[in-house]
């Protein structure tokens, strides 16, 4: 487990140092959510009704910002070859890199969500529910993104292909994340059903994502 912990710490340091993790993601998240009230106008009931969808969509786009560098930077400096030749299982290495990405990108978004939620006229119970759905759902965005990042690792301008691959795969997470948040904000749909499906999607991505990304890396590096 020592090499995996080293990879986790290394990726977190690199993400923070180059500004591709917490800082840029949170700034993008805040800017997108801040612009919406100016576009919609001073309609507070409307802002409250569409608030969860806006926050979830902004979180999805912010999580994509650093994905294109997740494996490509290791490929450029030769670290990826060393990782592939190491004794550590590649699936666990990919899992560690995914956790590092979520800690530096997804977790700061969750912390910032209650603050920017005030701009969308969300009350405290609605913000709490939204934070819970983001806490459960954003790992799925990261581990689905691992697959696209692994496929695009050796391609020129892979960031464009990454968005094309990842965005359709994240649609179910977006649908049930927004549905669960809306259930608590506007009702009257039950909260439990979409939230349970969201949990299932996250658990499935935690299992499938590292294995699919590891297989894609092996294929791309051959």
QUIMOSUL-V656125 format. One record per residue. RES is the residue in three letters. OMEGA is omega in whole degrees, -180 to 180 (999 if undefined). Layout:
BEGIN
[[RES OMEGA] [RES OMEGA]]
END
This chain:
BEGIN
[[UNK -179] [UNK 177] [UNK 180] [UNK 177] [UNK 178] [UNK 178] [UNK 179] [UNK -179] [UNK -180] [UNK -179] [UNK 178] [UNK 179] [UNK -180] [UNK -179] [UNK -180] [UNK -175] [UNK -177] [UNK 178] [UNK -178] [UNK -176] [UNK -171] [UNK -172] [UNK -176] [UNK -180] [UNK -179] [UNK 179] [UNK 178] [UNK 180] [UNK -178] [UNK -178] [UNK -179] [UNK -178] [UNK -180] [UNK -178] [UNK -175] [UNK 179] [UNK 177] [UNK -180] [UNK -176] [UNK -177] [UNK -175] [UNK 179] [UNK -173] [UNK 177] [UNK 178] [UNK 179] [UNK 179] [UNK -178] [UNK -178] [UNK -177] [UNK 180] [UNK 179] [UNK 180] [UNK -178] [UNK 179] [UNK 180] [UNK 177] [UNK 178] [UNK 178] [UNK -179] [UNK 179] [UNK 180] [UNK 180] [UNK -171] [UNK -175] [UNK -176] [UNK -175] [UNK 178] [UNK -173] [UNK 178] [UNK -175] [UNK 178] [UNK 176] [UNK 178] [UNK -178] [UNK -178] [UNK 177] [UNK -179] [UNK -178] [UNK 177] [UNK 179] [UNK 178] [UNK -180] [UNK -179] [UNK -177] [UNK 180] [UNK -179] [UNK 178] [UNK -177] [UNK 180] [UNK 179] [UNK 176] [UNK 178] [UNK 177] [UNK 179] [UNK 179] [UNK 177] [UNK 178] [UNK 178] [UNK 179] [UNK -180] [UNK -179] [UNK -178] [UNK -178] [UNK -176] [UNK -177] [UNK 176] [UNK 177] [UNK 179] [UNK 179] [UNK -178] [UNK -174] [UNK 180] [UNK -179] [UNK -180] [UNK 176] [UNK 177] [UNK 179] [UNK -178] [UNK 175] [UNK 177] [UNK 178] [UNK -174] [UNK 178] [UNK 179] [UNK 179] [UNK 179] [UNK 178] [UNK 179] [UNK 178] [UNK 179] [UNK 180] [UNK 177] [UNK 179] [UNK -180] [UNK -170] [UNK -177] [UNK 173] [UNK 177] [UNK 178] [UNK -180] [UNK -174] [UNK 168] [UNK 178] [UNK 177] [UNK -178] [UNK 179] [UNK 179] [UNK 179] [UNK 180] [UNK -175] [UNK -171] [UNK -176] [UNK -174] [UNK 171] [UNK -179] [UNK -178] [UNK -180] [UNK 178] [UNK 178] [UNK -180] [UNK 179] [UNK -180] [UNK -179] [UNK -169] [UNK -173] [UNK 178] [UNK -179] [UNK -177] [UNK -178] [UNK 178] [UNK 178] [UNK 180] [UNK -178] [UNK -175] [UNK 174] [UNK 178] [UNK 180] [UNK 179] [UNK 179] [UNK 180] [UNK 180] [UNK 180] [UNK -176] [UNK -175] [UNK -179] [UNK -10] [UNK -179] [UNK 180] [UNK -179] [UNK -170] [UNK -175] [UNK 179] [UNK 180] [UNK 177] [UNK 178] [UNK 177] [UNK 177] [UNK 179] [UNK 178] [UNK 179] [UNK 178] [UNK 179] [UNK 179] [UNK 178] [UNK 180] [UNK -173] [UNK -174] [UNK -180] [UNK -180] [UNK 179] [UNK 179] [UNK 178] [UNK 178] [UNK 179] [UNK 178] [UNK 179] [UNK -179] [UNK -177] [UNK -176] [UNK 178] [UNK 999]]
END
